[in-house]
Amino acid sequence: DGTWRLGRAVSSPPRGSDYQALVEKLPRGPPSTCRFRVPSDAEACKAIRTPNSRLHLLRRVAQQVREALTQVFAGVCCQVVCYGSVGLALYDNKGPATGGDGVNHYLTEASDVDLAVCVRNFGEGATHAVIEGLRSFRLSEGVTATASLLRHVPVASQGVDHLSFKVYFPTDAQRARFCTQAVDLDISVASNVGHESHAGPGDPIGALFVRTTEFQRQFFEVRDKLPRAAFDAYIFYLKGFASSTQRESHRLLTSFQAVSLGLFLIRLDGLEKSPTFRAPEAFAFFLRFLCSFFAAEGSPSRKGVHFSSHFIDLSLAQFQPRQESRWATEAYYCRSDVEVAWHRGGRVAEDGWSGPPPWTNVLASVSPARVAERAAQLLAAAEERAQW
C-alpha cells in the first residue's frame, strides 16, 4: 500500500552469493507486470538452507557440551538450555522439512550453537570452570573437540557472563568428516542465582527460557496458518538477510532479531490470514519496513511510525510509545517480560509496565541507520534487475 515504500536508492552491495541473486529477483510491482521469473519457494530454501548434516553436527555439539558441563558441575544443580536455531529444531516435530527429507530445521551456514547454563550453590568461579571444562571434550567415539574462547563479556545488570567459543576438530580426517573447520558456540552462564532446585522465571536463565518459549510458540502458530513452503522460504529470506549484515566481528542484525521482526510484521499486517501469502512479496515488505521504521531523521524513506517515538511489542504485534531512552531502538516480548518482572517481585501496572521495567530489549545491539542502509542497498539491487 506504499506505507513502507523506499524513498531513495543507494549504492548496491557486491554481487555473487546465492542469497544476493535471490534478492535481486524480488518483485517490485504487481505480479501481473513482472517480466522476470521470481524464484520458487523451494529454490529460495535450497539456496540458503544448510544440509541436514550441519544440523546433526550442531545438535551433537550441543548434546556433548551439555554432557561435559554436567560432569564439570557434578554434585551441584546445573541446568543447560539450548535455544536459537538448534533449539528450535529440537522442539519442531510438525510436518516434513523443507525438501521433504524428514528433518525439520531452519539452519543456515551461519547458524551456531546457543546454550544457557544455570549453576546453583557452586560458589565463585563457575564461568572459569566452564572455560576449562571445554578445553577438550568428547564429541563422538574417537573424536575429541577443543573449544577455544574468543570473547568473555560479563553483564553485571543481568548477572550473566556471555562466552563465545570456536569449537575446533583436531585432525584433517575429522574436519573432512564434518565438512567444516570449526563450529561457533555461544554460552551464557548464570551462577549463584538462588537455592531453588530448578530454574524459574525470576532468574536470568529461567527468564531466557520464558522468552524463548514465547518466540517458539509464535513461530509455530504463524507457520500453522500459512502455506508451509511459503513460510519456510520467508524465514530463510530473513535469515539470509541477517547473514548479509555481517560486519567484521558482529552482525548489524542477528537471525533472532530478523525473524522476530519478520513474524511481527506478518501478525501486524494480518498476513497470517492471507491464503495467497508469497515469500518474495512478504520479504520485500520487510525490507521496506526497515527502511522506513529505522530511517534517519529527515530521510524521505521515513513514513508513519518511527523508532524514535515508538517501541515494538512483539507479544501483541503492536507499536507502543517509548518510555526508555537508554537504547537507540527497542523491541520487547512484553508478555514474557511482565511474567519475569512478577516473579522477581516487581510491580506490574495494569497496562503491563512496571517502570522502569527490567525488560530485555531484543534490539539492544541494533544501529537503526545501518540496518536501514543495508535494507535499502538490497532493495536498490532488486530495482536494478527489475524490468517494468
VENJOLIN-V790542 format. One line per field, one symbol per residue. ss: DSSP state (A for helix, B for strand, O for the rest). A space follows every 50 residues. Layout:
ss = ???
This chain:
ss = OOOOOOOOOOOOOOOOOAAAAAAOOOOOOOAAAOOOOOOOAAAAAAAAOO OAAAAAAAAAAAAAAAAAAAAAOOOOBBBBBBBAAAAAAAAOOOOOOOOO OOOOOOOOOOOOBBBBBBBBOOOOOAAAAAAAAOOOBBBBOOBBBBBBBB BBBBBOOOOBBBBBBBBBBOOAAAAAAAOOOBBBBBBBBBBOOOOOOOOO OOOAAAAAAAAAAAAAAAAAAAAAAOOAAAAAAAAAAAAAAAAAOBBOOB BOOOAAAAAAAAAAAAAAOOAAAOOOOOAAAAAAAAAAAAAAAOOOOOOO OOOOOOOOOBBBBOOOOBBBBOOOOOOOOOBBOAAAAAAAAAAOOOOOOO OOOOOOOOOOOOOOOOOAAAAAAAAAAAAAAAAAAOOO
